[in-house]
Amino acid sequence: MLKLRYVAASILVIGLIVAVAGALKALPSGTAGIGGSLAFAGLVLVGLSFIRPPDTTDAAAPRSVAGNLLGIFYEPARVFENLRRYPRWVAPLIVICLVSLLFTTFAVRRITPERIASHLSEKISESGFAPPEAADEIREQTLRGLTTPVGHVAAIVNQFVSSFILIAILAGLLMLIVVMFGGRINFWQSLAVAAFATMPVTVIQKLLSLLLVFIKDPVDIHPLRGQVSLVEDNLGVLFSPATNPVLFTVGGMFGVLIFYWIWMIATGLRHGGERVSSTAAWSAAIGFWMIMFLFAVGSALLFPSFIA
């Protein structure tokens, strides 16, 4: 953990330097936000570095990184069993970020930054988050973020930071639910499960979406949802997001990839924890899905204009 603490402290210091330099206009506009994101990620990592890793007294040798990344697609139980002894999470996180950035880059080009900026500014004005007179400024800021070099760097940094934070939150919640059901799993084991369970789902979704982004007419791609996924494998296809945003959101929570993700999480917890029963593993996986379900429905009720 000492090595992780050094890395985390370095990220924190670099982030603070960039944030201060950006605030003082010593660096181009927008770099302050990049530095802030790095500093936040570094601060979280510093805190996590004080959590003790699990004891690895087992004689089994660790699998290679490539073996884990490939094996998670066809022998997930064996991968998670090895991760129980040697919890690794950086490699799948990098894969998640790279495939996400790859798809988003081509999706933005097909949709066009101008259309995305106009749509976002319009929806923000409609929702009341900003006065109508601020629409032009929001549009210009969004357009700069999508077209300038600083904006591209910010997108890369924010993708890595947000992915790490979300995976860490998932790991923490899964660990808490497992403990509530009498199981035992170390945070780093839970983090490895969260990262490796999410990676294959993300790879499949983003690569299929990348194929669809060149097949579909750009006019038919939603400016906001189209940057996340174009795969329609859920019951949301039965409802119109414009007329039934809540039902569209509810249907979207029942899909092939989502159920695959739930199964991967349950499998990971079952084989990646020290003492996790099938009941505890499935309860944790379904419990987190229910949290996501409530959050998604609540967002649809509060901000229906962003879904339409």
C-alpha positions in Angstrom: 0.0 0.0 0.0 3.0 2.3 0.4 3.6 2.3 -3.3 -0.1 3.2 -3.9 0.2 6.0 -1.3 3.2 7.5 -3.2 1.3 7.3 -6.5 -1.8 8.8 -5.0 0.2 11.6 -3.3 1.9 12.4 -6.7 -1.5 12.6 -8.4 -2.8 14.9 -5.7 0.2 17.2 -5.9 0.1 17.4 -9.7 -3.6 18.1 -9.6 -3.2 20.9 -7.1 -0.3 22.5 -9.1 -2.4 22.3 -12.3 -5.5 23.7 -10.6 -3.6 26.6 -9.0 -1.8 27.4 -12.3 -5.1 27.3 -14.1 -6.8 29.5 -11.6 -4.0 32.0 -11.9 -4.2 32.0 -15.7 -0.7 30.6 -16.0 -2.2 27.7 -18.0 -5.0 27.8 -20.7 -8.6 28.3 -19.6 -10.2 25.1 -18.4 -7.1 23.5 -16.9 -8.2 24.4 -13.4 -11.0 21.9 -13.7 -8.6 19.3 -15.0 -6.3 19.9 -12.0 -9.3 19.7 -9.6 -10.3 16.3 -11.0 -6.8 15.0 -10.6 -6.5 16.4 -7.1 -9.8 14.8 -6.1 -8.8 11.4 -7.5 -5.5 11.6 -5.7 -7.1 12.6 -2.4 -9.5 9.6 -2.6 -6.6 7.3 -3.5 -4.6 8.6 -0.5 -7.5 7.7 1.8 -8.0 4.3 0.3 -4.3 3.5 0.6 -4.7 3.2 4.3 -7.0 0.2 3.9 -5.1 -3.0 4.5 -5.1 -5.5 1.7 -6.2 -9.1 2.3 -3.7 -11.6 3.5 -2.4 -13.7 0.6 -1.2 -16.8 2.3 -2.4 -19.1 -0.5 0.4 -20.7 -2.5 -1.4 -20.2 -5.8 0.4 -17.9 -8.2 -1.2 -14.8 -9.5 -2.6 -14.9 -13.0 -1.2 -12.6 -15.7 -2.9 -9.3 -16.4 -3.7 -10.5 -19.9 -5.0 -13.8 -18.6 -7.4 -12.0 -16.3 -8.6 -9.6 -18.9 -9.3 -12.3 -21.4 -10.4 -15.0 -18.9 -13.1 -12.8 -17.4 -15.1 -13.4 -20.6 -15.1 -17.2 -20.6 -14.0 -18.3 -17.1 -15.0 -15.6 -14.7 -15.2 -17.9 -11.6 -11.5 -18.8 -11.9 -10.5 -15.1 -12.5 -12.4 -14.0 -9.4 -10.9 -16.8 -7.3 -7.5 -15.6 -8.2 -8.5 -12.0 -7.6 -9.5 -13.0 -4.1 -5.9 -13.7 -3.3 -4.4 -11.0 -5.6 -7.0 -8.2 -6.0 -6.1 -6.2 -9.2 -8.3 -3.4 -10.5 -6.2 -0.9 -12.5 -6.1 -2.9 -15.8 -9.8 -3.4 -16.1 -10.4 0.3 -15.2 -8.0 1.3 -18.0 -9.9 -0.9 -20.5 -13.2 0.5 -19.4 -11.9 4.1 -19.9 -10.3 3.4 -23.3 -13.3 1.7 -24.9 -15.6 4.4 -23.5 -13.4 7.2 -24.9 -13.1 5.4 -28.2 -16.9 5.2 -28.6 -17.6 8.7 -27.3 -15.0 10.2 -29.7 -16.6 8.8 -32.8 -20.2 9.4 -31.4 -19.4 13.1 -30.9 -18.0 13.3 -34.5 -21.1 11.7 -35.9 -23.6 13.7 -33.9 -21.5 16.9 -34.3 -20.4 19.1 -31.4 -22.6 21.9 -32.6 -25.8 19.8 -32.3 -24.7 18.4 -28.9 -24.0 21.9 -27.6 -27.3 23.3 -28.9 -29.3 20.5 -27.5 -27.7 20.6 -24.0 -28.1 24.4 -23.7 -31.7 24.1 -24.8 -32.5 21.4 -22.2 -30.7 23.2 -19.4 -32.8 26.3 -20.1 -36.0 24.3 -20.3 -35.3 22.6 -17.0 -34.7 25.9 -15.2 -31.1 25.3 -14.2 -30.1 28.5 -15.9 -32.0 31.5 -17.2 -32.8 31.6 -21.0 -30.3 34.4 -21.5 -27.5 32.1 -20.4 -28.2 29.6 -23.1 -25.7 31.1 -25.6 -22.9 31.0 -23.0 -23.7 27.4 -22.1 -23.6 26.5 -25.7 -20.3 28.2 -26.3 -18.7 26.5 -23.2 -20.0 23.1 -24.3 -18.7 23.7 -27.8 -15.2 24.6 -26.5 -15.2 21.6 -24.3 -15.9 19.3 -27.3 -13.6 21.0 -29.9 -10.5 22.5 -28.1 -7.3 20.6 -27.1 -7.9 21.5 -23.4 -11.5 20.1 -23.7 -10.1 16.9 -25.1 -7.6 16.5 -22.3 -10.4 17.3 -19.8 -12.6 14.6 -21.3 -9.8 12.0 -20.9 -9.0 13.0 -17.3 -12.7 13.2 -16.3 -13.4 9.8 -17.9 -10.6 8.1 -15.8 -11.6 10.0 -12.6 -15.3 9.4 -12.9 -14.8 5.7 -13.8 -12.6 5.2 -10.8 -14.9 7.0 -8.4 -18.0 5.1 -9.7 -16.2 1.8 -9.4 -15.0 2.7 -5.9 -18.5 3.6 -4.8 -19.8 0.4 -6.3 -17.1 -1.6 -4.4 -17.9 0.1 -1.1 -21.7 -0.5 -1.4 -21.2 -4.1 -2.4 -18.9 -4.7 0.5 -21.5 -3.1 2.9 -24.3 -5.2 1.6 -22.3 -8.4 1.7 -21.4 -7.7 5.3 -25.0 -7.0 6.1 -25.8 -10.6 4.9 -23.1 -12.2 7.0 -20.4 -12.3 4.4 -16.8 -11.1 4.6 -14.9 -9.4 1.8 -12.0 -6.9 1.9 -12.5 -3.5 0.2 -9.7 -4.3 -2.4 -11.3 -7.6 -3.2 -14.6 -5.8 -3.7 -12.9 -3.2 -5.9 -11.4 -5.9 -8.0 -14.8 -7.6 -8.4 -16.5 -4.3 -9.3 -13.9 -3.5 -11.9 -13.7 -6.9 -13.5 -17.4 -7.4 -13.4 -18.0 -4.1 -15.1 -15.3 -4.4 -17.8 -16.8 -7.1 -20.1 -20.2 -5.5 -20.0 -18.7 -2.1 -20.9 -16.5 -3.6 -23.7 -19.5 -5.4 -25.3 -21.7 -2.3 -25.0 -19.2 0.2 -26.3 -17.9 -1.9 -29.2 -21.5 -2.7 -30.4 -22.3 1.0 -30.0 -19.2 1.9 -32.0 -20.5 -0.4 -34.9 -24.0 1.1 -34.7 -22.7 4.7 -34.7 -21.5 4.2 -38.3 -24.7 2.3 -39.3 -27.3 4.6 -37.9 -28.3 8.0 -39.4 -26.7 10.7 -37.2 -30.0 12.5 -37.2 -31.5 9.5 -35.4 -28.9 9.5 -32.6 -29.9 11.3 -29.4 -27.4 14.1 -28.7 -27.0 13.1 -25.0 -28.0 9.4 -24.7 -26.2 8.6 -27.9 -22.9 9.4 -26.3 -23.4 6.7 -23.7 -24.8 3.7 -25.7 -26.6 2.9 -28.9 -27.4 -0.7 -27.9 -31.1 -1.3 -27.5 -31.2 -4.5 -25.6 -33.8 -3.5 -23.0 -37.5 -3.0 -22.5 -37.1 0.8 -23.0 -37.6 0.2 -26.7 -41.3 -0.3 -26.0 -41.8 3.3 -24.8 -41.1 6.7 -26.3 -38.7 8.8 -24.3 -40.5 12.0 -25.4 -43.9 11.0 -24.2 -43.1 8.5 -21.5 -39.7 9.3 -20.0 -40.3 7.5 -16.8 -41.6 4.3 -18.4 -38.7 4.5 -20.9 -36.3 4.7 -18.0 -37.9 1.9 -16.1 -37.8 -0.3 -19.2 -34.2 0.6 -19.7 -33.3 -1.1 -16.3 -34.5 -4.5 -17.7 -32.0 -5.5 -20.3 -29.7 -8.3 -21.4 -26.5 -6.5 -20.6 -27.8 -5.3 -17.2 -28.8 -8.8 -16.2 -25.4 -10.0 -17.4 -23.7 -7.4 -15.2 -25.8 -8.4 -12.2 -24.7 -12.1 -12.8 -21.1 -11.0 -13.1 -21.2 -9.1 -9.9 -22.9 -12.0 -8.0 -20.3 -14.4 -9.5 -17.5 -12.1 -8.5 -18.6 -11.6 -5.0 -19.2 -15.4 -4.5 -15.7 -16.3 -5.7 -13.8 -13.1 -4.9 -14.7 -12.7 -1.2 -13.3 -14.5 1.8 -16.7 -15.9 3.0 -19.6 -14.9 0.8 -22.6 -17.2 0.3 -24.6 -17.3 -2.9 -27.4 -15.6 -1.0 -25.2 -12.7 0.1 -23.6 -12.4 -3.3 -27.0 -12.2 -5.2 -28.5 -10.0 -2.5 -25.7 -7.5 -2.9 -25.9 -7.6 -6.7 -29.6 -7.2 -6.8 -29.5 -4.6 -4.0 -27.2 -2.4 -5.9 -29.4 -2.8 -9.0 -32.4 -1.6 -7.0 -30.4 1.5 -5.9 -29.6 2.2 -9.5 -33.2 1.7 -10.4 -34.5 4.1 -7.8 -31.9 6.7 -8.8 -32.7 6.4 -12.5 -36.5 6.7 -12.0 -36.0 9.6 -9.6 -33.8 11.4 -12.2 -36.5 10.7 -14.9 -39.1 12.2 -12.7 -37.1 15.3 -11.8 -35.5 15.9 -15.2 -37.7 14.4 -17.9 -36.6 16.9 -20.5 -33.0 15.5 -20.6 -34.4 12.1 -21.6 -36.7 13.3 -24.4 
